[in-house]
Structure formats: C-alpha cells, structure tokens
Amino acid sequence: MHANLLQLSKKIRVGAVSYLNTKPLLYGLQHHAVYESIELIEDYPSNLAKALKDNTIDIGLVPVAVIPSLAEANLISDYCIGATGPVASVCIFSKVPIDQITTVYLDYQSKTSVNLARILLKNYWKKEVLLLDAPENFIDLIDHTTAAVIIGDRALEQYNSYNYKYDLAEAWIDYAGKPFVFATWISNKSIDTSFIASFNEANKYGVDHIDEVIKTIDQSNIDYNLHTYFTKNISYNLDASKKEGMSQFLSLL
C-alpha cells in the first residue's frame, strides 16, 4: 500500500476542463504512454485555476485570465483551446439585437470568457450594460433585454435556441485583429523537458484523431456538428499569432 501511495505521489497532477472542447486533448493523453505518469483531474476552469494556485495540481488547462494571478506560470505546451474565427461555444445569447440589451448575465464557469465579454461590450460594441454574476438557472432568465454569456457545452446545447447570438471569439478577432486563446496548459513549477515533449506528443495525437474522439461522445443533447466544432471552431495549435493575441488580451485586463 505504501509503495502505491509513493508511486502516486510521483505522478504529475494534471487538471483539465471537463468540456467538449478538451476531448481531443484528453483523448490524446489517455492514448499515449505519458498517461502512466500523470494523475488526471477534470473540473470547471475556475476550480482548476484555484487548484493551480493552491498547488493541488501541477499543470492545468486553465483560463488565460488567471495567469497574472499565479505566483509562477509556465507555458508548457504547444497546444491550447483557441480560435481563429467563430468559436461557437462562447457567445452572448439574446432575444433582441445587441444595441437593445440592457443586462448581461456572466457565466460563472470561466474567468477568461467573462473578462472577454466585459472588454468587448465596452470597447467593441461600446455598450454600457448591467453585468451580473449568473445564478445556477441563469439561462432561464434570458428574456426581453436581458442576455447572457453562455460558454462550453451549454452554449452548443443552446446554439439554435435564440434569435440573436454574438460569438465572442469572432468579435475579438474583428476588434483586435488577432486569434483568441481561451485556455492553455500552465504549470506552477518547473517541469522536466522530456515530460513536456511527451505531453506535446499526446496532445498532438488527440488532435490528429478527431474522428475517433467523436465516436466516444454522447451527442444526444448537442445541437451542433462536432466535426465542424473540433476542426473549424476550435484551433488547438498555440502558434505565434495566438501568443500575440493572448498577450494583447492580458494587457487589457
């Protein structure tokens, strides 16, 4: 028993968001030898950010907005949750056009999306609205001039349910002229370079096997084409232009 505990303590604790958009990355980790050396924890983005701060995980796929709040933040992967066009799963949903919106509920699950909405409402749409933290049932409160930022799987479930939806990645690209990065792999300590190489290989494997990833997903509640989502909406490679977009976003926080 003691030996098993010791072995577990040596594993690198990796936290990832439990959303559809991370499925390719998780699939890669689970189908690569690196999986034997990690302990995988799935949770909401905001909880993972706290876990990284509290050192209960070593690496997290966390909202980029939390990076400035970490004592140590190392970008350890060539992969991310990013967008070079409409992302589909981070939108303002409304029953009226955006110029008529007076109140916006902000989905509590991701600090990045909430901050992106704040920046775009102020600087891009130039709208002064009442911003409210979303309660559990906030989707039911979208009515008249009250809208909401909905993210992740819930956004895909609601995708065709409202007359108006405003894609925040698409708006950011129009505003900033750069791609957007929602989340990226960050470590709170120095990580061995050989592990990072294997970790990148695992991420790549998942991104290269989208059809296999889709076969593992229950699509009964999803009103959206997942092949389109994984190959067109989400852009997984963390390249130089995405890093520039990330820096620009962080400078506006």
C-alpha positions in Angstrom: 0.0 0.0 0.0 2.8 2.4 1.0 4.6 1.7 -2.3 1.4 2.6 -4.3 1.0 5.8 -2.4 4.6 6.7 -3.1 4.2 5.9 -6.8 1.0 8.1 -7.0 2.8 11.0 -5.3 5.4 11.0 -8.0 2.8 11.3 -10.7 2.3 14.8 -12.2 -1.1 16.1 -11.3 -2.8 17.4 -14.5 -6.1 19.3 -14.3 -8.3 19.7 -17.4 -11.6 21.3 -18.1 -14.5 18.9 -18.4 -15.8 20.4 -21.7 -16.3 19.0 -25.2 -13.5 21.3 -26.5 -10.9 19.5 -24.4 -12.0 16.0 -25.5 -9.3 15.7 -28.3 -6.6 16.8 -25.8 -7.8 14.4 -23.1 -8.1 11.6 -25.7 -4.5 12.1 -26.7 -3.3 12.0 -23.1 -5.3 8.8 -22.4 -4.0 7.1 -25.5 -0.3 7.9 -25.0 2.4 6.4 -22.7 2.5 9.7 -20.9 -0.8 8.8 -19.2 1.1 6.4 -16.9 3.0 9.3 -15.4 0.1 11.6 -14.7 -2.9 11.8 -12.4 -5.8 13.4 -14.4 -8.3 15.6 -12.7 -11.3 17.1 -14.5 -13.2 20.2 -13.3 -14.6 23.6 -14.2 -12.0 26.2 -15.4 -12.4 28.4 -12.3 -11.9 25.4 -10.0 -8.7 24.3 -11.9 -7.4 27.9 -11.6 -7.8 27.7 -7.8 -6.2 24.2 -7.7 -3.1 25.6 -9.6 -2.9 28.5 -7.1 -3.3 26.1 -4.2 -0.7 23.7 -5.6 -3.2 20.8 -5.6 -2.3 20.3 -9.3 1.0 20.8 -11.1 -0.3 21.5 -14.6 -3.7 22.9 -15.6 -5.6 23.7 -18.8 -6.7 26.9 -17.3 -8.4 30.2 -18.5 -5.6 32.6 -19.6 -7.1 35.3 -17.5 -5.8 33.6 -14.3 -2.2 33.7 -15.5 -1.4 37.1 -13.9 -2.7 35.9 -10.5 -0.3 32.9 -10.3 2.9 33.2 -8.4 4.6 31.1 -11.1 3.1 30.5 -14.5 5.0 28.5 -17.2 3.5 27.9 -20.6 4.4 24.3 -21.1 2.6 23.2 -24.3 2.3 23.9 -28.0 -1.5 23.2 -27.6 -4.4 25.3 -26.3 -8.1 26.0 -26.6 -8.1 28.8 -29.1 -10.0 30.2 -32.1 -9.0 31.8 -35.4 -12.7 32.5 -36.3 -16.1 31.9 -34.7 -15.7 29.5 -31.7 -19.5 28.7 -31.4 -19.2 27.7 -27.7 -18.6 31.2 -26.2 -21.4 33.6 -27.1 -23.8 36.2 -25.9 -27.3 34.8 -26.4 -30.2 37.2 -26.6 -33.8 37.6 -27.8 -33.1 41.2 -29.0 -30.2 42.8 -31.0 -27.2 43.8 -29.0 -27.9 47.5 -29.2 -31.1 46.8 -27.2 -29.5 44.7 -24.5 -29.5 46.3 -21.0 -28.4 43.4 -18.8 -26.0 40.6 -19.3 -25.6 37.5 -17.0 -22.0 36.3 -17.0 -21.4 32.5 -16.9 -19.5 31.7 -13.7 -17.5 28.8 -15.2 -14.7 30.7 -16.8 -12.9 33.9 -15.9 -11.5 34.3 -19.4 -14.9 34.4 -21.1 -16.3 36.7 -18.5 -13.4 39.2 -19.0 -13.6 38.9 -22.7 -17.3 39.8 -22.6 -16.5 42.8 -20.4 -13.8 44.0 -22.8 -15.8 43.6 -25.9 -19.0 45.2 -24.5 -17.0 48.2 -23.5 -14.5 48.6 -26.4 -16.1 46.8 -29.4 -19.8 47.1 -29.0 -19.4 50.3 -26.9 -22.3 49.2 -24.7 -23.0 50.2 -21.1 -24.9 47.3 -19.6 -25.6 45.9 -16.2 -23.3 42.9 -15.7 -24.5 40.3 -13.2 -22.9 37.2 -11.9 -25.0 34.3 -13.2 -27.0 32.2 -10.8 -27.5 28.4 -11.5 -30.6 29.0 -13.5 -29.4 32.0 -15.5 -30.2 30.6 -18.9 -33.9 30.7 -17.9 -33.5 34.4 -17.2 -32.7 35.4 -20.8 -35.8 37.4 -21.8 -36.7 40.9 -23.2 -33.5 43.0 -23.0 -31.7 40.6 -20.6 -29.0 38.5 -22.3 -26.3 36.0 -21.1 -22.8 34.9 -21.9 -23.0 31.1 -22.1 -19.9 29.0 -22.6 -18.8 25.5 -23.2 -21.2 22.5 -23.7 -24.2 24.6 -22.6 -23.6 27.1 -25.4 -23.6 24.3 -28.0 -26.8 22.9 -26.5 -28.4 26.4 -26.8 -26.8 27.2 -30.1 -30.0 27.4 -32.2 -32.4 28.4 -29.4 -32.2 32.2 -29.6 -32.8 34.8 -32.3 -29.5 36.5 -31.6 -26.1 35.2 -30.7 -22.8 37.1 -30.7 -19.7 34.9 -30.9 -17.1 36.4 -28.6 -14.1 34.9 -30.5 -15.3 36.3 -33.8 -15.9 39.7 -32.2 -12.4 39.7 -30.6 -10.8 38.9 -33.9 -12.7 41.7 -35.6 -11.7 44.1 -32.7 -8.1 43.0 -32.1 -7.0 41.5 -35.4 -5.5 38.5 -33.6 -6.7 35.0 -32.8 -8.0 34.3 -29.3 -6.8 31.8 -26.7 -9.4 30.8 -24.1 -7.2 28.3 -22.1 -3.8 26.9 -22.2 -1.6 24.4 -20.4 0.1 26.2 -17.5 2.4 24.7 -14.8 3.1 26.3 -11.4 6.6 24.8 -11.2 9.4 23.7 -13.4 8.6 20.6 -15.4 11.1 18.1 -16.9 11.6 18.8 -20.6 11.3 15.1 -21.5 7.9 15.0 -19.9 6.9 18.2 -21.8 7.9 16.6 -25.1 5.8 13.5 -24.3 2.9 15.7 -23.2 3.0 17.6 -26.5 3.1 14.3 -28.4 0.0 13.2 -26.6 -1.9 16.4 -27.3 -0.9 16.1 -31.0 -2.2 12.5 -31.1 -5.6 13.6 -29.9 -5.9 16.5 -32.3 -4.8 14.1 -35.2 -7.6 11.6 -34.3 -10.8 13.7 -34.3 -13.0 11.1 -35.9 -12.1 8.6 -33.1 -12.6 11.2 -30.5 -16.2 12.0 -31.8 -17.1 8.2 -31.5 -16.5 8.4 -27.7 -19.0 11.3 -27.2 -22.7 11.1 -26.4 -24.2 13.7 -28.8 -27.9 13.3 -27.8 -28.0 16.9 -26.2 -25.8 18.6 -28.7 -27.4 20.7 -31.4 -24.1 21.2 -33.3 -21.8 19.3 -35.7 -18.9 18.1 -33.6 -16.6 17.5 -36.6 -17.1 21.2 -37.5 -16.6 22.2 -33.9 -13.3 20.3 -33.4 -11.8 21.1 -36.8 -13.1 24.6 -37.7 -14.2 26.4 -34.5 -11.6 25.3 -32.0 -7.9 25.8 -33.1 -5.6 23.7 -30.9 -2.1 24.8 -32.0 -0.6 27.5 -29.9 1.3 29.4 -32.5 3.0 32.8 -32.5 -0.1 34.7 -33.6 -2.2 33.2 -30.8 0.5 34.1 -28.3 0.3 37.7 -29.5 -3.5 37.6 -29.1 -3.1 36.2 -25.6 -0.6 39.0 -24.7 -3.0 41.6 -26.1 -5.9 40.2 -24.1 -3.9 40.1 -20.9 -2.8 43.7 -21.3 -6.4 44.8 -21.4 -7.4 43.0 -18.2 
